[in-house]
Amino acid sequence: MAFSSRLLSKSRQLCSNGVVLQQERLIPVRHFAKEANRPVLKGDEMLKNIFLEVKNKFETALGVLRQEKITIDPNDPAAVSQYAKVMKTIREKADLFSESQRIAFTIESRTKDIPDARTYLLTLKEIRIKRGLTDELGAEGMMMDALEKVEKELKKPLLRKDDKGMALLTAEFDKINKKLGIRYEDLPKYEEQLELKKAKAQLQELEKEAFEAMDTQAKREEFKDEAMVEVKSLDIRNFI
C-alpha cells in the first residue's frame, strides 16, 4: 500500500526533528563484517559506535510509536497534546534533546567564540529565523535598543568579556522582561508551549503526507471505487 510505505518513512523522520533522526542526516557507515587480515581502525570503531547508537535510538522511538495511539488531527488540541506527550516519551527514553535544549545547544555552539554583544544578538536573531520562530513581542528590537543605550554610556562597543558592561546590559534586559511579563520561573511553561507548537506543525506535515498518499492511491484503477477515509481515523501503528 502506497500510504503505508510513505507513513512509515515519515514516522522514521520523526526520530530527529524532535524525535529520533531524519533519514537525510543518517551517517553513511561502511559494512562492519570482519575481513581476513584487516586491522580494526580507530575510525571504523568510532563509526561502528555511532551506527549502534543511532540504531538503538531509532529502535527505541519505533518501540514507543508502536505502543502509543497518535491521532493525525492538527486542529484538535487534545490530539496535539497527546502527540507532544508521545514525542516527549521518545526523547526521554532515547536520550534526545527537546526543542528548547536543541536551540540552547545551537546558541552555545554558534556564539561561544563571538567577542562582542552586538554580533551575539544578531546571531541570536539569525538562529531564531532559521528555526522558524517568531518574535511576536518585539523583544529583539528592545534588546538592540538596550545595547545602544549601554554602548552610548560606555562610549565604545560592548565586549562580552566586559563584566561591568555586561552587567549593565543584563539589567536592561531584566527591565525588558519585566515590561513584557516574562519571568524566569515561567520558562517551563514557555518550553511546553514551544513543544506544542512543534507538535502541531509535525502533525500538519503528517496529515499532508497521508492525504497525498491516499489521493495518489485513489487515482489508481483498482481503487477507483473505494471511498477515501479521513486521515484522523488512521492508526499510525498499523503502518510501522
Backbone bond lengths (Angstrom), bond angles and torsions (degrees), N, CA, C in turn:
res aa  C-N    CA-C-N  psi(-1)  N-CA   C-N-CA  omega(-1)  CA-C   N-CA-C  phi
1 M - - - 1.473 - - 1.520 109.35 -
2 A 1.306 116.62 130.78 1.472 120.35 -175.39 1.513 111.53 -60.55
3 F 1.339 115.22 -40.78 1.460 118.12 -176.59 1.519 111.89 -64.92
4 S 1.331 116.56 -39.01 1.467 119.42 -177.26 1.515 111.38 -61.10
5 S 1.340 116.82 -43.07 1.461 119.63 -178.91 1.519 111.35 -67.53
6 R 1.343 117.74 -38.62 1.457 120.38 -178.92 1.523 111.30 -71.87
7 L 1.343 115.82 -37.88 1.462 118.81 179.86 1.515 110.76 -70.42
8 L 1.330 116.53 -36.40 1.463 119.39 176.04 1.516 110.06 -63.32
9 S 1.325 115.56 -42.31 1.471 119.45 176.96 1.508 110.17 -59.86
10 K 1.338 116.27 -42.06 1.462 119.85 -179.14 1.520 110.87 -67.01
11 S 1.338 116.89 -39.76 1.458 119.40 -179.48 1.510 111.03 -64.80
12 R 1.338 117.16 -31.78 1.460 119.75 176.99 1.513 110.75 -67.97
13 Q 1.320 116.71 -35.21 1.457 119.61 -179.89 1.521 110.83 -67.92
14 L 1.332 116.60 -22.51 1.456 119.62 -179.80 1.519 111.45 -57.65
15 C 1.303 115.52 -23.97 1.441 119.29 -170.67 1.511 115.78 -74.17
16 S 1.275 123.80 1.30 1.455 119.06 174.77 1.497 111.45 -133.51
17 N 1.281 118.22 -32.61 1.459 120.79 176.46 1.506 106.35 -78.42
18 G 1.281 118.38 60.89 1.427 119.43 -176.19 1.491 110.79 99.46
19 V 1.327 118.69 -7.10 1.445 117.30 -178.75 1.520 110.96 -130.55
20 V 1.325 122.31 -89.50 1.459 117.15 -179.28 1.519 112.72 -119.76
21 L 1.284 121.67 -71.57 1.453 120.64 179.77 1.510 109.89 -159.71
22 Q 1.318 116.15 136.07 1.450 120.20 176.28 1.518 107.72 -74.77
23 Q 1.325 115.52 140.81 1.450 118.72 -176.48 1.523 111.32 -60.46
24 E 1.340 116.64 -34.85 1.455 117.74 -177.61 1.516 111.89 -70.96
25 R 1.351 117.70 -11.32 1.457 120.20 179.06 1.522 112.14 -101.33
26 L 1.326 116.92 2.17 1.455 118.92 177.98 1.521 109.58 -60.17
27 I 1.302 116.49 135.84 1.457 120.62 -178.44 1.521 108.64 -81.71
28 P 1.340 118.60 122.80 1.465 119.70 179.26 1.529 110.55 -63.29
29 V 1.301 115.86 126.86 1.463 120.51 -175.97 1.526 108.72 -126.42
30 R 1.340 117.12 133.05 1.469 120.50 178.43 1.515 110.33 -73.33
31 H 1.288 116.78 162.17 1.458 121.37 179.33 1.529 109.16 -66.23
32 F 1.333 115.61 132.59 1.462 119.02 -173.80 1.532 113.49 -103.81
33 A 1.328 117.35 22.22 1.466 119.67 176.07 1.527 109.45 -64.63
34 K 1.297 116.00 147.33 1.462 119.87 -178.67 1.528 110.62 -67.96
35 E 1.299 115.50 138.56 1.445 121.09 176.89 1.526 108.59 -119.97
36 A 1.288 115.68 143.74 1.465 120.24 -178.38 1.523 110.68 -63.86
37 N 1.333 115.55 136.36 1.465 122.20 175.13 1.525 113.34 57.38
38 R 1.303 116.41 27.94 1.465 119.60 -179.85 1.517 108.86 -114.67
39 P 1.320 118.54 112.73 1.472 120.71 -178.35 1.520 111.35 -68.11
40 V 1.337 116.00 147.63 1.464 121.64 177.31 1.525 108.82 -82.02
41 L 1.300 116.94 118.13 1.453 121.67 -178.19 1.521 110.35 -89.19
42 K 1.333 115.01 154.67 1.466 119.12 179.52 1.519 111.35 -59.89
43 G 1.342 116.88 -39.43 1.454 120.64 178.88 1.509 111.84 -62.51
44 D 1.336 117.21 -39.87 1.460 121.07 178.19 1.523 110.84 -63.49
45 E 1.314 115.90 -43.30 1.454 120.18 -179.32 1.526 110.85 -64.38
46 M 1.321 115.50 -39.61 1.456 119.54 178.78 1.527 110.78 -63.28
47 L 1.344 116.64 -45.97 1.458 120.70 179.01 1.524 111.45 -63.42
48 K 1.328 115.86 -37.83 1.460 119.98 178.30 1.525 110.35 -62.07
49 N 1.321 116.75 -43.68 1.466 120.68 179.35 1.527 111.41 -64.46
50 I 1.345 115.54 -39.90 1.465 119.41 177.69 1.523 109.95 -62.87
51 F 1.331 115.65 -45.00 1.464 120.09 -179.89 1.523 111.08 -59.77
52 L 1.321 116.98 -45.03 1.459 120.88 -178.65 1.528 111.07 -65.08
53 E 1.328 116.01 -39.39 1.460 119.39 178.84 1.523 110.89 -64.02
54 V 1.347 116.51 -46.45 1.453 121.24 178.92 1.527 110.36 -61.42
55 K 1.332 116.19 -43.71 1.466 121.65 179.67 1.524 111.28 -60.41
56 N 1.324 117.02 -43.91 1.460 120.67 -179.76 1.521 111.91 -64.99
57 K 1.337 116.20 -41.37 1.462 119.61 178.91 1.526 110.81 -65.61
58 F 1.325 116.33 -40.35 1.459 120.95 179.77 1.521 110.75 -63.51
59 E 1.336 116.33 -45.48 1.459 120.35 -179.65 1.527 111.17 -66.58
60 T 1.321 116.69 -34.88 1.464 120.17 176.23 1.520 110.64 -62.36
61 A 1.322 116.30 -44.33 1.462 121.13 179.68 1.522 111.20 -62.66
62 L 1.329 116.64 -46.02 1.464 119.98 179.77 1.527 110.72 -63.24
63 G 1.332 116.23 -35.65 1.458 119.61 178.15 1.514 112.06 -60.48
64 V 1.325 116.16 -41.14 1.465 120.43 178.25 1.531 110.32 -69.51
65 L 1.333 116.70 -43.27 1.459 120.80 -178.69 1.521 112.42 -64.14
66 R 1.323 116.99 -27.66 1.469 120.36 178.66 1.524 111.70 -73.81
67 Q 1.326 116.80 -20.83 1.461 121.00 -175.85 1.525 113.07 -99.82
68 E 1.316 117.27 -32.95 1.461 121.13 -172.78 1.530 111.77 -93.52
69 K 1.327 116.25 136.53 1.460 122.05 177.79 1.521 109.38 -81.33
70 I 1.336 116.31 125.05 1.460 122.27 177.36 1.522 108.78 -117.11
71 T 1.311 116.41 125.26 1.460 121.28 176.18 1.521 108.32 -99.75
72 I 1.329 116.05 119.15 1.466 120.17 -177.07 1.526 108.64 -82.50
73 D 1.325 115.14 80.01 1.466 121.47 -179.32 1.525 108.51 -145.45
74 P 1.325 117.45 86.81 1.475 120.64 -177.20 1.523 114.19 -65.45
75 N 1.316 117.74 -12.89 1.466 121.04 179.92 1.523 112.56 -90.84
76 D 1.324 116.65 -3.66 1.468 121.68 179.12 1.532 108.83 -103.17
77 P 1.339 118.06 110.45 1.471 120.81 -178.81 1.525 112.94 -54.22
78 A 1.354 116.67 -36.21 1.462 120.05 -179.83 1.533 110.54 -66.20
79 A 1.335 116.54 -39.80 1.468 120.58 178.97 1.523 110.43 -67.03
80 V 1.331 116.89 -39.94 1.464 121.33 178.70 1.525 110.27 -64.29
81 S 1.341 115.90 -43.12 1.467 120.78 179.43 1.524 111.08 -63.34
82 Q 1.336 116.97 -43.38 1.457 120.97 179.24 1.523 111.08 -63.78
83 Y 1.328 116.08 -42.56 1.465 120.30 178.61 1.532 110.12 -61.82
84 A 1.328 116.95 -43.22 1.465 120.95 178.87 1.526 110.50 -61.15
85 K 1.346 117.44 -37.89 1.464 120.90 178.83 1.525 110.95 -66.43
86 V 1.328 116.10 -39.38 1.470 119.77 177.82 1.525 110.23 -63.51
87 M 1.329 116.05 -43.82 1.459 119.76 179.31 1.531 111.29 -63.42
88 K 1.328 116.16 -36.69 1.464 120.23 178.23 1.527 110.38 -65.66
89 T 1.333 115.99 -40.76 1.462 120.42 178.04 1.520 110.74 -61.04
90 I 1.338 116.02 -42.54 1.468 120.36 178.63 1.520 110.71 -62.85
91 R 1.343 116.06 -44.69 1.477 119.27 -179.58 1.525 111.03 -60.44
92 E 1.332 115.97 -42.27 1.458 119.49 -177.16 1.528 111.19 -68.28
93 K 1.337 116.81 -42.37 1.460 120.18 -177.26 1.520 112.12 -74.99
94 A 1.337 116.46 -32.35 1.472 119.77 -178.63 1.526 111.87 -96.52
95 D 1.329 116.87 2.73 1.470 122.07 179.01 1.523 111.00 56.92
96 L 1.329 115.64 59.29 1.458 122.34 -178.83 1.520 110.36 -114.79
97 F 1.323 116.11 160.60 1.458 122.12 177.98 1.527 110.92 -71.47
98 S 1.328 115.85 144.50 1.461 120.37 165.66 1.523 106.53 -79.83
99 E 1.328 117.01 171.94 1.459 119.84 -179.29 1.527 110.90 -61.41
100 S 1.336 117.35 -43.13 1.458 120.03 -179.71 1.529 111.12 -66.41
101 Q 1.331 117.15 -36.92 1.466 120.61 177.21 1.519 110.69 -67.25
102 R 1.326 115.98 -37.27 1.458 120.39 178.68 1.525 110.26 -64.49
103 I 1.340 115.65 -42.42 1.462 120.71 179.08 1.528 110.07 -65.21
104 A 1.336 116.18 -43.45 1.465 120.40 179.67 1.532 110.77 -61.25
105 F 1.325 116.48 -41.25 1.464 120.65 178.39 1.523 110.65 -64.22
106 T 1.340 116.28 -42.25 1.464 120.43 178.85 1.520 110.79 -61.81
107 I 1.332 116.17 -44.04 1.462 120.48 179.59 1.524 110.82 -61.87
108 E 1.322 116.21 -45.20 1.462 120.80 -178.62 1.529 111.13 -61.84
109 S 1.329 116.11 -46.46 1.468 119.55 -176.64 1.526 112.30 -71.32
110 R 1.342 116.88 -32.98 1.459 120.14 -177.28 1.527 113.39 -81.99
111 T 1.330 116.51 -23.79 1.468 118.72 -172.22 1.525 114.70 -112.71
112 K 1.323 118.10 -2.59 1.473 119.26 -172.98 1.532 113.74 -61.02
113 D 1.318 117.23 -28.18 1.465 120.28 -178.01 1.525 113.15 -103.71
114 I 1.315 117.56 9.16 1.465 120.83 179.19 1.529 109.18 -81.70
115 P 1.323 118.38 122.57 1.463 120.33 -174.17 1.532 114.84 -82.72
116 D 1.331 118.19 -29.88 1.471 119.37 -172.57 1.529 112.03 -112.81
117 A 1.322 114.98 154.34 1.465 121.61 -176.06 1.525 112.70 -67.73
118 R 1.319 117.39 -34.45 1.471 120.37 -176.87 1.537 110.75 -65.89
119 T 1.322 116.46 -48.38 1.464 119.90 178.55 1.518 110.61 -63.25
120 Y 1.329 115.90 -35.28 1.464 121.30 177.80 1.530 110.22 -59.72
121 L 1.336 116.92 -49.52 1.459 120.70 -179.27 1.525 111.91 -65.11
122 L 1.315 116.94 -38.67 1.464 120.52 178.70 1.530 110.60 -66.31
123 T 1.330 116.41 -34.31 1.465 120.22 177.24 1.521 110.69 -69.11
124 L 1.330 116.91 -38.36 1.465 120.58 175.72 1.528 110.59 -59.28
125 K 1.321 116.35 -41.45 1.466 120.70 178.44 1.520 110.66 -63.23
126 E 1.315 116.20 -42.78 1.462 120.88 179.60 1.522 111.01 -61.91
127 I 1.335 116.30 -42.53 1.462 121.09 178.60 1.522 110.15 -63.30
128 R 1.327 116.52 -43.87 1.474 120.83 -179.93 1.525 110.75 -58.34
129 I 1.317 116.47 -46.69 1.461 120.80 -177.90 1.525 110.78 -63.80
130 K 1.332 116.46 -43.86 1.455 120.37 -179.19 1.522 111.52 -66.48
131 R 1.321 117.77 -29.16 1.464 120.77 179.25 1.523 111.36 -83.94
132 G 1.335 116.97 -2.39 1.457 120.43 178.51 1.515 113.73 75.60
133 L 1.330 117.16 24.23 1.463 121.59 179.60 1.529 109.96 -94.71
134 T 1.317 116.11 147.59 1.460 120.69 -179.29 1.526 110.93 -108.30
135 D 1.315 115.20 147.65 1.467 121.27 177.43 1.532 107.63 -99.15
136 E 1.322 115.97 72.90 1.459 121.47 -173.06 1.531 112.84 -66.26
137 L 1.313 116.35 -26.75 1.470 120.20 -176.59 1.531 112.43 -91.82
138 G 1.330 116.63 -8.12 1.463 119.49 -178.15 1.512 113.04 72.53
139 A 1.336 116.05 27.45 1.466 120.61 -176.60 1.527 112.38 -65.06
140 E 1.326 116.88 -35.43 1.462 119.44 -177.12 1.528 111.88 -61.41
141 G 1.322 116.13 -43.17 1.459 119.31 178.37 1.516 111.57 -61.91
142 M 1.336 116.45 -40.48 1.464 121.12 178.33 1.523 111.14 -64.53
143 M 1.318 116.56 -38.52 1.459 120.88 -179.93 1.529 111.19 -66.85
144 M 1.331 116.31 -40.32 1.462 119.41 177.69 1.526 110.63 -66.71
145 D 1.334 116.64 -37.81 1.470 120.26 176.10 1.523 110.45 -62.44
146 A 1.326 115.74 -40.17 1.465 120.28 178.77 1.524 110.40 -64.22
147 L 1.325 116.83 -40.02 1.459 120.72 178.29 1.526 110.71 -64.21
148 E 1.328 115.58 -42.31 1.469 119.80 177.59 1.525 110.50 -58.44
149 K 1.324 116.43 -42.20 1.461 121.53 -179.81 1.524 111.22 -62.89
150 V 1.331 116.06 -45.57 1.462 120.50 -178.27 1.525 110.83 -67.31
151 E 1.334 117.47 -43.22 1.457 120.58 -179.25 1.532 110.87 -66.55
152 K 1.326 116.17 -32.96 1.459 119.70 176.54 1.527 110.27 -65.95
153 E 1.318 114.43 -39.32 1.463 119.34 178.48 1.525 110.85 -68.40
154 L 1.333 117.10 -39.42 1.465 121.32 -179.62 1.531 112.34 -78.48
155 K 1.342 115.11 -21.42 1.474 122.67 -177.67 1.535 111.95 63.54
156 K 1.335 114.83 33.74 1.461 120.64 177.53 1.529 108.81 -169.09
157 P 1.337 117.36 160.62 1.464 119.82 176.26 1.527 110.62 -60.91
158 L 1.310 115.89 142.61 1.456 120.42 -178.47 1.529 110.63 -86.20
159 L 1.323 115.71 122.34 1.457 121.59 175.95 1.522 109.40 -96.73
160 R 1.311 116.38 147.05 1.463 120.44 -176.60 1.529 112.38 -68.56
161 K 1.329 117.30 -21.19 1.457 119.92 178.56 1.535 111.81 -83.38
162 D 1.330 116.58 -5.70 1.468 122.14 178.04 1.535 108.17 -81.62
163 D 1.311 116.15 93.92 1.462 121.18 -175.02 1.532 112.51 -59.18
164 K 1.319 116.56 -43.11 1.462 120.39 -179.29 1.528 110.66 -64.42
165 G 1.330 116.23 -46.41 1.450 119.79 179.95 1.523 112.36 -64.84
166 M 1.324 117.34 -40.51 1.460 121.33 179.53 1.528 111.26 -67.33
167 A 1.328 116.05 -32.31 1.463 119.30 176.51 1.527 110.50 -65.46
168 L 1.332 116.48 -39.53 1.467 120.79 176.44 1.529 110.53 -63.00
169 L 1.331 116.09 -42.73 1.463 120.25 -179.70 1.528 111.09 -66.84
170 T 1.306 116.59 -40.89 1.466 120.61 178.44 1.521 110.95 -61.61
171 A 1.329 116.12 -39.09 1.468 120.43 178.02 1.525 110.18 -63.53
172 E 1.328 116.95 -38.64 1.463 120.77 177.87 1.534 110.50 -67.04
173 F 1.327 115.94 -39.01 1.467 120.23 178.51 1.528 110.73 -65.07
174 D 1.335 116.54 -36.79 1.464 120.58 177.65 1.533 110.35 -62.06
175 K 1.327 116.28 -37.80 1.460 120.64 177.14 1.527 110.75 -64.51
176 I 1.325 115.87 -40.99 1.464 120.90 178.99 1.527 110.55 -63.38
177 N 1.336 115.90 -45.59 1.468 120.10 178.98 1.526 111.28 -59.36
178 K 1.335 115.18 -41.71 1.461 119.49 179.82 1.520 110.70 -64.94
179 K 1.329 116.07 -40.72 1.466 121.16 179.62 1.525 111.15 -64.08
180 L 1.329 116.10 -38.06 1.461 121.00 -178.42 1.526 112.83 -86.10
181 G 1.321 116.24 -5.15 1.464 119.69 179.83 1.515 113.51 76.62
182 I 1.341 116.58 25.50 1.462 121.45 -179.96 1.524 109.04 -95.98
183 R 1.338 115.44 123.53 1.459 120.59 -179.45 1.526 109.80 -121.41
184 Y 1.331 115.04 140.80 1.457 119.17 -178.52 1.527 111.68 -60.31
185 E 1.335 116.84 -33.58 1.464 119.44 -179.46 1.526 112.59 -69.12
186 D 1.342 116.44 -12.82 1.462 120.41 178.56 1.522 112.81 -94.08
187 L 1.332 116.99 3.58 1.460 120.08 -177.49 1.539 113.26 -56.50
188 P 1.353 119.34 -40.57 1.477 118.46 176.85 1.528 112.29 -58.69
189 K 1.336 116.67 -35.38 1.468 120.12 179.19 1.524 110.33 -67.62
190 Y 1.333 116.13 -41.47 1.465 119.43 178.65 1.530 110.81 -64.70
191 E 1.335 115.86 -37.39 1.456 119.61 178.77 1.530 110.50 -64.94
192 E 1.328 116.43 -41.26 1.460 120.20 178.48 1.529 110.93 -63.03
193 Q 1.326 116.86 -40.86 1.464 120.87 178.21 1.524 110.87 -62.82
194 L 1.332 116.26 -38.89 1.458 120.83 178.71 1.527 110.79 -65.04
195 E 1.336 116.70 -42.07 1.457 120.35 179.56 1.526 111.34 -65.98
196 L 1.330 117.54 -36.97 1.460 120.82 177.49 1.525 110.99 -66.28
197 K 1.321 115.47 -39.80 1.470 119.93 178.09 1.520 109.99 -62.71
198 K 1.319 117.03 -42.99 1.456 120.93 179.61 1.521 110.70 -67.70
199 A 1.336 116.52 -40.03 1.465 120.55 179.24 1.525 110.75 -60.91
200 K 1.315 116.56 -42.35 1.466 120.04 179.10 1.520 111.03 -63.55
201 A 1.329 117.14 -41.75 1.458 121.09 179.65 1.532 110.76 -63.34
202 Q 1.329 116.79 -39.35 1.459 120.12 179.18 1.524 111.36 -68.99
203 L 1.336 116.90 -38.41 1.462 119.68 176.90 1.527 110.95 -65.38
204 Q 1.312 116.46 -36.69 1.468 120.22 177.26 1.524 110.38 -62.21
205 E 1.323 115.97 -40.31 1.460 120.24 179.16 1.530 110.97 -68.25
206 L 1.330 116.61 -41.15 1.459 120.81 176.52 1.522 111.05 -62.26
207 E 1.318 116.13 -42.93 1.464 121.17 179.21 1.528 110.63 -60.62
208 K 1.315 115.68 -44.48 1.462 120.81 179.13 1.524 111.41 -62.14
209 E 1.341 116.52 -45.91 1.460 121.46 179.97 1.529 110.93 -62.74
210 A 1.337 116.44 -42.96 1.462 120.69 -178.99 1.523 111.18 -64.68
211 F 1.313 116.44 -45.41 1.466 120.32 -179.88 1.523 110.79 -62.51
212 E 1.331 117.25 -43.82 1.464 120.78 -179.67 1.527 110.76 -63.06
213 A 1.342 117.60 -39.37 1.459 121.41 179.75 1.524 110.59 -65.59
214 M 1.333 116.92 -44.53 1.455 120.38 -179.90 1.522 111.71 -69.29
215 D 1.317 117.05 -36.26 1.465 120.87 178.91 1.527 110.16 -64.97
216 T 1.331 115.80 -40.80 1.465 119.91 177.59 1.524 110.82 -63.21
217 Q 1.317 116.02 -42.54 1.461 120.36 -179.84 1.520 111.26 -67.25
218 A 1.341 117.14 -38.14 1.466 121.13 -177.97 1.527 112.12 -62.85
219 K 1.329 116.74 -23.64 1.458 120.82 -179.00 1.526 112.60 -81.41
220 R 1.321 116.54 -10.39 1.457 120.01 178.03 1.523 110.46 -75.66
221 E 1.313 116.83 145.00 1.459 122.65 -173.22 1.522 112.55 -55.84
222 E 1.339 116.80 -42.05 1.463 119.77 -174.94 1.524 113.69 -72.03
223 F 1.331 117.08 -11.93 1.461 119.89 -179.52 1.535 113.07 -115.10
224 K 1.342 116.87 9.16 1.462 119.94 -173.24 1.521 113.25 -63.60
225 D 1.342 117.49 -24.75 1.464 120.73 -178.34 1.527 113.13 -94.54
226 E 1.335 116.69 -0.85 1.457 119.94 -179.21 1.526 110.75 -92.11
227 A 1.323 116.38 137.10 1.463 121.10 178.46 1.524 109.72 -77.88
228 M 1.326 116.26 141.82 1.461 120.50 178.69 1.532 109.35 -78.05
229 V 1.314 116.19 129.46 1.461 120.33 -179.65 1.521 109.88 -80.07
230 E 1.327 116.69 163.31 1.458 120.82 175.95 1.527 109.10 -75.11
231 V 1.313 115.58 138.89 1.465 119.96 -178.29 1.525 110.86 -58.57
232 K 1.328 116.83 -39.77 1.467 119.29 -176.14 1.530 113.02 -68.24
233 S 1.335 117.35 -12.15 1.465 120.30 178.32 1.524 112.06 -85.55
234 L 1.325 117.08 -9.87 1.457 121.24 -178.69 1.528 111.25 -75.04
235 D 1.302 115.96 147.06 1.468 121.81 175.73 1.519 107.49 -111.10
236 I 1.317 116.22 110.36 1.467 120.92 -175.69 1.512 112.32 -58.81
237 R 1.341 117.18 -23.49 1.465 120.18 -178.58 1.520 111.70 -65.87
238 N 1.332 116.66 -23.12 1.469 119.91 179.02 1.511 113.23 -75.47
239 F 1.338 117.31 -9.11 1.457 121.20 -175.89 1.527 112.63 -116.77
240 I 1.305 116.48 13.58 1.474 120.73 -179.55 1.523 108.99 -110.61
